[in-house]
Amino acid sequence: MRFLPSAVIAAALLAPAVAAAQVEPLVGEWYGTLQAGPTKLPLVFHVQADGTAKVDSLAQGAMGLKATASLADGKARLTLIYPPASFEGQLSADGKSLTGQWLQGGASLPLAMSRTPPAAAPANRPQTPKPPFPYRAEEVSYVNPASGLKLAGTLTLPPGESPFPVALLITGSGVQDRDETLFEHKPFLVLADALTRKGVAVLRVDDRGAGGSERGELKAATSLDFATDVEAGVAFLRGRKDVDPARIGLIGHSEGGLIAPIVAAKDPKIAFVVLMAGTGLPGAKVMQSQSRDIALAGGAPQAMIDQQVKLIAKVSDMVIAEPDASKLKPRLASLLAEQGMPPEAAEAGFGRFATPWFKTFLGLDPAGYLKQVKAPVLAVNGEKDVQVSAAENLPAIKAALAGNRDVTILPLPGLNHLFQTATTGAPSEYAEIEETLAPSAVNAIVDWTVAHAARPAQKHAD
């Protein structure tokens, strides 16, 4: 997921303060589900004895959101620091339930919370492949010489005579396993299965810190560091006798769609590249459009959206311009204070902008790498993607690849950032949708890859 964090950045800037009060009857966990239009958002409140609290929005992948809690005359109030929102409810006589309203962005929605956790029903994921498989799966590992870290993954090999063409899958942002698992969806397992059944070997790899891969100094790592992990995977594949070194390609999703061109620009022997929800615009522009589109999908007022986008633009410019990390945080704090944002809310909402990954991402312009890619490219984006806008990024990718003689640009109607058939495209829908990858996406990627992987190695244009 999703190459930017999936928690929705709210548009309002000032979180209301909550006075400390007796909270003992509220201490512990509370469970409920917020009905926001057609979307169900499971919530968990974690209340501490000192009046601090945390909120988990499970469907949005937003965990540990900071909050405060108070109780007076049987009326409970829980206030998020950032994004600004609150819950006001009546505590039942037995202390086992709360009934009230969730307030956010001018909306008031009914919400009931209970001490009893909901029964954990297994998610229905009908596309997840199940054995027996008509191909061989091999557990592999190798070391990235640039970092010294061991990376682990699975190489699926089709039946028949080797050497095989192979696709190396590259995950999106965040620490993800080799299947790119999210909300029990396993899109890379689905894609690897489909490709291998069609005669293309597939290497899918755990990210640093996931599964069998070593973590290293993950907090300091950037997309450029992750590109060296991919380079190590390519080198590993070239050393195998059952892989055709002239037919090794890259398939990257989200941030992986940024990393793939970085690797292919440097390595002219890469045979093909597939960008799934890849970016064509600089990271700062992607952040602005993502904030706008997610807020629009969530029904936020236009004035609040405009304010948020302008603020993100200012923050991004500052992050890119300030090379000294020690000076960046106080400058950010000062800028956000000028916008009326309390320090704790500023840290919760924008502290991550000062991290090495974000600083690098904001300043990266994929066009510079895309212009150097001479391998055939398929760029595919869902038209309901609110994280990486198809309408804005596909034209930019096409323009950057103008000198490439084999480029396919393919917008897919009705699909979100995960290439699921979606209603609004909002991240809150990801967990609710049973479909892992829409057939239109799987077919487009597999058919194009099989056609290009089957070709003899060609000399790319200089």
C-alpha positions as CSV (number, residue, x, y, z in Angstrom):
1,M,0.0,0.0,0.0
2,R,0.1,1.8,-1.1
3,F,3.3,3.8,-1.4
4,L,2.3,6.6,0.9
5,P,0.9,5.9,4.4
6,S,-2.7,4.9,4.1
7,A,-4.0,7.0,7.0
8,V,-6.2,9.8,5.7
9,I,-4.7,13.3,6.3
10,A,-7.6,15.4,7.5
11,A,-8.1,18.9,6.2
12,A,-8.8,20.7,9.5
13,L,-5.7,22.1,11.2
14,L,-6.6,22.8,14.8
15,A,-7.5,20.0,17.2
16,P,-9.7,21.1,20.2
17,A,-8.2,20.8,23.6
18,V,-9.8,18.5,26.2
19,A,-9.4,19.2,29.9
20,A,-8.2,16.4,32.1
21,A,-10.9,14.7,34.1
22,Q,-11.7,11.5,36.0
23,V,-11.4,8.7,33.4
24,E,-11.1,5.5,35.5
25,P,-14.5,4.1,34.2
26,L,-13.2,4.5,30.6
27,V,-9.8,2.9,31.1
28,G,-9.2,0.0,28.8
29,E,-10.3,-1.0,25.3
30,W,-13.5,-0.1,23.5
31,Y,-14.7,-1.5,20.2
32,G,-17.1,-0.2,17.6
33,T,-17.8,0.3,13.9
34,L,-18.4,3.7,12.3
35,Q,-20.8,3.7,9.3
36,A,-19.5,6.5,7.0
37,G,-21.9,6.3,4.0
38,P,-21.4,2.9,2.4
39,T,-18.1,2.4,4.2
40,K,-17.7,0.6,7.6
41,L,-14.7,1.7,9.7
42,P,-13.9,-0.6,12.7
43,L,-12.5,1.5,15.5
44,V,-10.7,0.7,18.7
45,F,-10.2,3.1,21.6
46,H,-7.3,2.5,24.0
47,V,-7.8,4.7,27.1
48,Q,-5.1,5.1,29.8
49,A,-5.6,6.1,33.5
50,D,-3.8,9.4,32.9
51,G,-6.3,10.5,30.3
52,T,-4.2,9.8,27.3
53,A,-5.6,7.5,24.6
54,K,-5.0,6.0,21.2
55,V,-7.3,5.2,18.4
56,D,-7.0,2.5,15.8
57,S,-8.9,2.8,12.5
58,L,-8.3,-0.7,11.3
59,A,-9.7,-0.5,7.8
60,Q,-7.6,2.6,7.1
61,G,-4.4,1.1,8.5
62,A,-4.2,4.0,10.9
63,M,-3.0,2.7,14.2
64,G,-2.1,4.4,17.5
65,L,-3.5,7.8,16.7
66,K,-2.9,10.0,19.7
67,A,-6.0,11.2,21.7
68,T,-7.2,12.5,25.0
69,A,-10.1,11.2,27.1
70,S,-12.4,12.7,29.7
71,L,-15.5,11.8,31.6
72,A,-17.9,14.1,33.4
73,D,-21.5,13.3,34.7
74,G,-21.5,10.1,32.7
75,K,-20.6,11.9,29.4
76,A,-17.4,10.7,27.8
77,R,-15.3,12.6,25.3
78,L,-12.4,11.3,23.3
79,T,-10.5,13.8,21.2
80,L,-7.9,13.0,18.5
81,I,-4.9,15.2,18.4
82,Y,-4.4,14.6,14.7
83,P,-6.3,14.2,12.4
84,P,-8.8,16.4,14.4
85,A,-11.9,14.5,15.3
86,S,-13.8,13.5,18.5
87,F,-16.3,11.1,20.0
88,E,-18.9,12.3,22.5
89,G,-21.0,9.6,24.1
90,Q,-23.0,8.5,27.2
91,L,-21.6,5.8,29.4
92,S,-24.1,3.1,30.3
93,A,-25.0,2.4,33.9
94,D,-23.0,-0.9,33.8
95,G,-20.0,0.8,32.3
96,K,-19.9,-1.6,29.4
97,S,-21.0,0.6,26.5
98,L,-20.8,4.1,25.1
99,T,-23.5,5.6,22.8
100,G,-22.9,8.8,21.0
101,Q,-21.6,10.7,18.0
102,W,-18.4,10.8,16.0
103,L,-17.6,14.3,15.0
104,Q,-15.1,15.1,12.2
105,G,-14.9,17.6,9.4
106,G,-18.3,19.1,10.1
107,A,-20.0,15.7,10.0
108,S,-21.8,14.0,13.0
109,L,-22.2,10.2,12.7
110,P,-23.7,7.8,15.3
111,L,-21.3,5.5,17.0
112,A,-21.7,2.9,19.7
113,M,-18.6,1.5,21.5
114,S,-18.5,-1.7,23.6
115,R,-16.1,-3.4,25.9
116,T,-16.6,-6.6,24.0
117,P,-14.4,-7.2,21.0
118,P,-16.2,-8.2,17.8
119,A,-15.9,-11.8,16.8
120,A,-13.0,-12.1,14.4
121,A,-14.5,-13.5,11.2
122,P,-12.0,-14.6,8.6
123,A,-11.9,-12.3,5.6
124,N,-13.1,-13.8,2.3
125,R,-10.3,-13.6,-0.2
126,P,-11.4,-15.9,-3.0
127,Q,-8.5,-15.1,-5.3
128,T,-5.7,-16.3,-3.0
129,P,-4.1,-19.2,-4.8
130,K,-4.3,-22.6,-3.0
131,P,-2.1,-25.7,-3.6
132,P,-1.5,-27.9,-5.4
133,F,0.3,-25.7,-7.9
134,P,1.4,-26.7,-11.4
135,Y,4.8,-25.2,-10.8
136,R,7.7,-25.3,-8.4
137,A,8.2,-22.8,-5.6
138,E,11.7,-22.4,-4.1
139,E,12.6,-20.5,-1.0
140,V,15.7,-18.3,-1.7
141,S,17.9,-15.8,0.0
142,Y,20.8,-13.6,-1.1
143,V,22.8,-10.6,0.3
144,N,22.6,-7.0,-0.9
145,P,26.3,-6.1,-1.1
146,A,25.5,-2.4,-0.8
147,S,23.9,-2.8,2.6
148,G,25.2,-6.2,3.8
149,L,21.6,-7.3,4.5
150,K,20.2,-10.7,3.7
151,L,16.9,-10.7,1.7
152,A,14.6,-13.6,1.5
153,G,11.9,-14.5,-0.9
154,T,10.1,-17.1,-3.1
155,L,11.1,-17.9,-6.7
156,T,8.3,-19.7,-8.6
157,L,9.4,-21.6,-11.7
158,P,7.0,-22.9,-14.4
159,P,7.1,-26.4,-15.7
160,G,9.0,-27.1,-18.9
161,E,12.5,-26.5,-20.1
162,S,14.7,-23.7,-18.6
163,P,16.0,-21.1,-18.8
164,F,12.9,-19.1,-18.1
165,P,12.1,-15.4,-18.4
166,V,11.5,-13.9,-15.0
167,A,9.8,-11.0,-13.4
168,L,11.0,-9.5,-10.1
169,L,8.2,-8.0,-8.1
170,I,8.8,-4.7,-6.2
171,T,6.4,-3.8,-3.3
172,G,5.0,-0.4,-2.4
173,S,6.0,1.8,0.6
174,G,6.1,0.5,4.2
175,V,7.5,-2.8,5.4
176,Q,5.7,-5.4,3.4
177,D,6.1,-9.1,3.0
178,R,6.8,-10.9,-0.3
179,D,3.1,-11.3,-1.1
180,E,2.5,-7.5,-0.4
181,T,-0.1,-8.6,2.2
182,L,-2.6,-6.0,3.2
183,F,-5.9,-6.7,5.0
184,E,-5.4,-10.4,4.2
185,H,-5.2,-9.6,0.5
186,K,-2.0,-11.0,-1.2
187,P,-1.8,-9.3,-4.5
188,F,1.8,-10.3,-5.3
189,L,0.9,-14.0,-4.6
190,V,-2.1,-13.7,-7.0
191,L,0.1,-12.0,-9.7
192,A,3.0,-14.4,-9.3
193,D,0.6,-17.4,-9.6
194,A,-1.0,-16.0,-12.8
195,L,2.4,-15.2,-14.4
196,T,4.0,-18.5,-13.5
197,R,1.1,-20.5,-14.9
198,K,1.8,-18.6,-18.2
199,G,5.5,-19.6,-18.3
200,V,7.1,-16.6,-16.6
201,A,9.2,-17.3,-13.4
202,V,8.6,-14.8,-10.6
203,L,10.8,-13.6,-7.7
204,R,8.9,-11.9,-4.9
205,V,10.9,-10.7,-1.9
206,D,10.3,-9.7,1.7
207,D,11.1,-6.0,2.3
208,R,13.8,-5.1,4.8
209,G,12.4,-6.0,8.2
210,A,9.7,-8.3,7.0
211,G,9.5,-12.1,6.9
212,G,13.0,-13.6,6.4
213,S,14.7,-10.4,5.4
214,E,17.0,-8.5,7.7
215,R,16.0,-5.1,9.0
216,G,19.2,-3.0,9.2
217,E,18.9,0.7,9.8
218,L,15.4,0.9,8.3
219,K,14.6,4.4,9.6
220,A,17.4,5.8,7.6
221,A,16.6,4.0,4.4
222,T,15.2,5.7,1.3
223,S,13.8,4.6,-2.1
224,L,17.3,4.8,-3.4
225,D,18.5,2.3,-0.8
226,F,15.5,0.0,-1.7
227,A,16.6,0.2,-5.3
228,T,19.9,-1.5,-4.3
229,D,17.8,-4.4,-2.9
230,V,16.2,-4.8,-6.3
231,E,19.7,-4.6,-8.0
232,A,20.8,-7.4,-5.6
233,G,17.8,-9.5,-6.7
234,V,18.6,-9.0,-10.4
235,A,22.2,-10.1,-9.7
236,F,20.9,-13.2,-7.9
237,L,18.7,-14.1,-10.8
238,R,21.5,-13.6,-13.3
239,G,23.6,-16.1,-11.4
240,R,21.0,-18.9,-11.8
241,K,21.2,-21.4,-14.7
242,D,17.4,-21.8,-14.8
243,V,16.8,-18.1,-15.5
244,D,17.5,-16.4,-18.9
245,P,19.7,-13.4,-18.0
246,A,18.5,-11.6,-21.2
247,R,14.8,-11.8,-20.1
248,I,14.8,-10.4,-16.6
249,G,12.1,-7.8,-16.0
250,L,10.7,-5.6,-13.2
251,I,7.1,-5.2,-12.0
252,G,6.7,-2.5,-9.4
253,H,3.6,-1.4,-7.5
254,S,3.2,2.1,-6.1
255,E,6.7,3.0,-4.6
256,G,7.9,-0.1,-6.5
257,G,6.7,1.7,-9.6
258,L,9.2,4.5,-8.7
259,I,12.0,2.1,-7.9
260,A,11.7,0.0,-11.1
261,P,12.7,2.9,-13.4
262,I,15.5,3.9,-11.0
263,V,17.0,0.4,-11.5
264,A,16.2,0.1,-15.2
265,A,17.7,3.5,-15.9
266,K,21.0,2.3,-14.5
267,D,20.8,-1.3,-15.9
268,P,20.3,-1.4,-19.7
269,K,20.0,-5.2,-19.6
270,I,16.6,-5.1,-17.9
271,A,14.3,-6.7,-20.5
272,F,10.9,-5.1,-19.6
273,V,9.3,-2.9,-16.9
274,V,5.7,-2.8,-15.6
275,L,4.6,0.2,-13.5
276,M,1.5,-0.6,-11.4
277,A,0.3,2.8,-10.0
278,G,3.7,4.2,-10.5
279,T,4.4,8.0,-10.4
280,G,5.3,10.3,-13.2
281,L,5.3,13.5,-11.1
282,P,7.7,14.6,-8.3
283,G,6.9,13.3,-4.9
284,A,5.8,16.7,-3.6
285,K,3.2,17.0,-6.3
286,V,2.0,13.4,-5.7
287,M,1.5,14.2,-2.0
288,Q,-0.6,17.3,-2.8
289,S,-2.9,15.4,-5.2
290,Q,-3.1,12.4,-2.9
291,S,-4.2,14.6,0.0
292,R,-6.8,16.3,-2.2
293,D,-8.2,13.1,-3.7
294,I,-8.4,11.1,-0.5
295,A,-10.2,14.0,1.2
296,L,-12.6,14.4,-1.7
297,A,-13.4,10.7,-1.6
298,G,-14.1,11.0,2.2
299,G,-16.5,13.9,1.6
300,A,-14.4,16.7,3.3
301,P,-15.4,20.3,2.6
302,Q,-13.6,21.9,-0.3
303,A,-12.3,24.9,1.7
304,M,-10.6,22.5,4.2
305,I,-9.2,20.5,1.3
306,D,-7.7,23.6,-0.3
307,Q,-6.2,24.7,3.0
308,Q,-4.6,21.3,3.5
309,V,-3.1,21.1,0.0
310,K,-1.6,24.6,0.4
311,L,-0.1,23.6,3.7
312,I,1.4,20.3,2.3
313,A,2.9,22.4,-0.6
314,K,4.6,24.7,1.9
315,V,5.8,21.9,4.1
316,S,7.2,20.0,1.1
317,D,9.1,23.0,-0.2
318,M,10.7,23.5,3.2
319,V,11.6,19.8,3.5
320,I,13.2,19.8,0.1
321,A,15.1,23.1,0.6
322,E,16.5,22.3,4.1
323,P,19.4,19.9,3.8
324,D,20.2,20.0,7.6
325,A,17.9,17.6,9.4
326,S,18.6,19.2,12.8
327,K,17.3,22.5,11.5
328,L,14.3,21.1,9.6
329,K,12.2,20.0,12.6
330,P,12.2,23.3,14.4
331,R,11.5,25.1,11.1
332,L,8.6,22.8,10.4
333,A,7.3,23.3,13.9
334,S,7.4,27.1,13.5
335,L,5.6,26.9,10.1
336,L,2.9,24.8,11.5
337,A,2.5,26.9,14.6
338,E,1.9,29.9,12.3
339,Q,-1.0,27.9,10.8
340,G,-2.5,27.5,14.3
341,M,-1.5,23.9,14.8
342,P,-0.6,22.8,18.3
343,P,2.9,21.2,18.6
344,E,1.6,17.7,19.4
345,A,-0.8,17.8,16.4
346,A,2.1,19.1,14.2
347,E,4.3,16.2,15.2
348,A,1.6,13.6,14.7
349,G,0.5,15.0,11.4
350,F,3.8,16.1,9.8
351,G,6.7,14.7,11.8
352,R,7.2,12.0,9.3
353,F,7.9,14.6,6.6
354,A,11.3,15.1,8.2
355,T,12.4,11.5,7.9
356,P,15.0,10.5,5.3
357,W,12.5,8.4,3.3
358,F,10.0,11.3,3.0
359,K,12.6,13.9,2.4
360,T,14.0,11.8,-0.5
361,F,10.6,11.0,-1.9
362,L,9.4,14.6,-1.9
363,G,12.4,15.7,-3.9
364,L,12.5,12.7,-6.4
365,D,11.4,13.4,-9.9
366,P,10.8,10.0,-11.7
367,A,10.9,11.7,-15.1
368,G,14.7,11.9,-14.9
369,Y,14.9,8.1,-14.5
370,L,12.0,7.3,-16.9
371,K,13.8,9.2,-19.7
372,Q,16.7,6.8,-19.4
373,V,14.7,3.6,-19.6
374,K,15.0,1.9,-23.0
375,A,13.3,-1.4,-22.1
376,P,9.7,-1.9,-23.1
377,V,7.3,-0.3,-20.5
378,L,3.7,-0.9,-19.5
379,A,2.3,1.8,-17.2
380,V,-1.1,0.8,-15.7
381,N,-3.1,2.9,-13.2
382,G,-6.6,2.6,-11.8
383,E,-8.8,5.5,-12.7
384,K,-10.3,5.5,-9.1
385,D,-6.8,5.6,-7.5
386,V,-6.8,8.4,-4.9
387,Q,-3.2,7.7,-3.8
388,V,-1.5,8.0,-7.2
389,S,-3.8,9.9,-9.7
390,A,-4.0,8.2,-13.0
391,A,-5.2,11.4,-14.7
392,E,-2.1,13.3,-13.6
393,N,0.6,10.6,-13.5
394,L,0.0,8.6,-16.6
395,P,0.4,11.6,-19.0
396,A,3.6,12.5,-17.1
397,I,4.9,9.0,-17.5
398,K,4.1,9.0,-21.2
399,A,5.8,12.3,-21.7
400,A,9.0,11.1,-19.9
401,L,9.0,8.0,-22.0
402,A,8.6,9.8,-25.3
403,G,12.0,8.6,-26.5
404,N,11.2,4.9,-25.8
405,R,9.9,3.0,-28.8
406,D,7.8,0.4,-26.9
407,V,5.5,2.0,-24.3
408,T,2.0,1.1,-23.4
409,I,-0.1,3.5,-21.2
410,L,-3.2,1.9,-19.8
411,P,-5.7,3.5,-17.5
412,L,-8.1,1.0,-16.0
413,P,-11.7,2.2,-15.3
414,G,-13.2,1.6,-11.9
415,L,-10.0,0.4,-10.2
416,N,-8.4,1.8,-7.0
417,H,-4.7,2.0,-5.9
418,L,-4.7,-1.7,-5.2
419,F,-6.3,-2.5,-8.6
420,Q,-9.5,-3.6,-6.9
421,T,-12.9,-2.8,-8.4
422,A,-13.9,0.1,-6.2
423,T,-16.8,2.4,-5.3
424,T,-15.0,5.6,-4.4
425,G,-11.3,4.5,-4.4
426,A,-10.9,5.6,-0.8
427,P,-8.3,3.6,1.3
428,S,-11.1,2.7,3.7
429,E,-12.6,0.4,1.1
430,Y,-9.5,-1.8,0.7
431,A,-10.3,-4.2,3.5
432,E,-14.0,-4.4,2.6
433,I,-13.5,-5.4,-1.0
434,E,-13.2,-9.2,-1.4
435,E,-11.5,-8.9,-4.8
436,T,-7.7,-8.8,-4.5
437,L,-6.9,-7.9,-8.1
438,A,-9.5,-7.1,-10.7
439,P,-9.3,-9.6,-13.7
440,S,-8.9,-6.6,-16.1
441,A,-5.6,-5.7,-14.2
442,V,-4.3,-9.3,-14.0
443,N,-5.0,-10.0,-17.6
444,A,-3.5,-6.7,-18.9
445,I,-0.3,-7.2,-16.9
446,V,0.1,-11.0,-17.6
447,D,-0.7,-10.7,-21.3
448,W,1.7,-7.8,-21.8
449,T,4.5,-9.4,-19.7
450,V,4.2,-12.8,-21.4
451,A,4.3,-11.2,-24.8
452,H,7.4,-9.2,-24.0
453,A,9.2,-11.9,-21.9
454,A,8.8,-14.3,-24.8
455,R,10.7,-12.0,-27.2
456,P,14.4,-12.6,-27.9
457,A,16.6,-10.0,-26.1
458,Q,16.4,-6.9,-28.2
459,K,18.9,-4.0,-28.4
460,H,17.2,-1.0,-26.9
461,A,17.5,2.4,-28.5
462,D,20.3,4.5,-27.3
